[in-house]
Amino acid sequence: MVDGIDKPVKDLWRIFRVMAEFTEGFQELASVGPAVSIFGSARVTSDNKYYKLAETTARKLAQAGFAIITGGGSGIMEAANKGAAQAGGRSIGLNIELPQEQLPNDFQNLSLHFRYFFVRKVMFLKYAHGFIVFPGGYGTMDEFFESAVLIQTLKQAQFPVILMASEYWGGLIRWMKDRMLQEHGFISPEDLDVYTVADDPDDAVRIIVNFKEKQGPGGLAMPPGMKKGQEYNHSDTTQATV
């Protein structure tokens, strides 16, 4: 009986905590200007080639006037925050509370902390002019496929999704083409146009800059009627052969 009565009260307080996280995130990020969300493994070290690639890419993006948003942890996240901070740019970390505590990296000049993954994901989307996805594990795959689903289904969630390091992503992309598309028909040919593969940081920056100049505000936009956006087509960019 006590547990049955107590649960609605706990759920109500949980709603307030969720609202508080959304409110803080909106207030803090609304003024950061154009931004790019960068994802990748927390397990790479500073001597790893992907770490260096992420650091260089983030530095060039910051020099081009973009804030950098990461998950705030180690590995690729640290590299991206480091590159942005060293270029004098806005280096943002959206940290998450985990059972195995995530330690915020030292290169954030705006650090937010979230208890709920779904609130944090909205922040990655809402203020980004693009996603750059570096090699990573389950969490990285989750961010990549969530962005692909938003573009595929909502049609108004228009932003570049760039997979960096074709050598890493090649096997996955071949599987998507061979199994998901050709063998089973679980996706359409145009669904392969929601991402771009790149190896050069300058190519990634060019794609993001071109999108910003054509599209204006990026991220998730859902006007009444959910009509398909026509301003930007990911197939307009050059994809690497994998």
C-alpha positions, 0 to 999 in steps of 0.5 A: 500500500505504501509503495503504491501511494509513494510511486506517483509522488516519486514520478511527479518529482521526476517530472520536475527534475526533467523539466529543470534539466530541459530549462537549464539546457535551453537557457545555457545553450540558446546563446552559444551561436552556431554549433556542431555536435561531435561524437566518438569513443571515450576509450581512445588515448591522446596518441590515437590517430582518431583523437588527433583527427578529432582535435584537428577537426574541432579546432578548424570548426572553432576557427570557422566560428562554430561552438563544439558540443560533446558528451564532456568525457574522455577520448574523442570528446576530450579531443574535440573540446581540446581543439575548440578550447585551444582555438579560442572557441566555445567548448561545451560538454554535456556530461551525464551521470553514470554508475561508473562515474564519467569524469568531465574533461578539462577542456570545457568552458561551458559544462552542463550535467544531466541525469537523463539521457533523453534530455541530453540527446535533445541538447545535442540536436537542438542547437547543432548545425551538424553532427560529426561522428568519429569511430566509437562503440555502442553510444556512438552508434546510437547517436549516429542511427538516431540522427539518421532516423530523425532525418529519414522520418521527420524530414524537417530534421535537416543537418549534415551527418558526417562519418569521419574515417572511412576505414572504420565505417566502411564495413558498416556501410557495406552491410547497410547497403548489402543487407538492409537495402539490397537483400531485405529492402528494409531501407530505401536507396535515398536513406543512404544519403542522410550521411556523408563519409569524410577523412579530411577535416577540411572537407568536414568543415566545408560541409558544415559551413555550406550547410549553415550558409544555405540553411541558417538555423540547424537542428530539429525543426518541426513546423505544423504539417511536418512538411518535407524540407527542401533546402538541403540534400545530403546527397549534394556532398561528395561521399568517400568511396568505402 
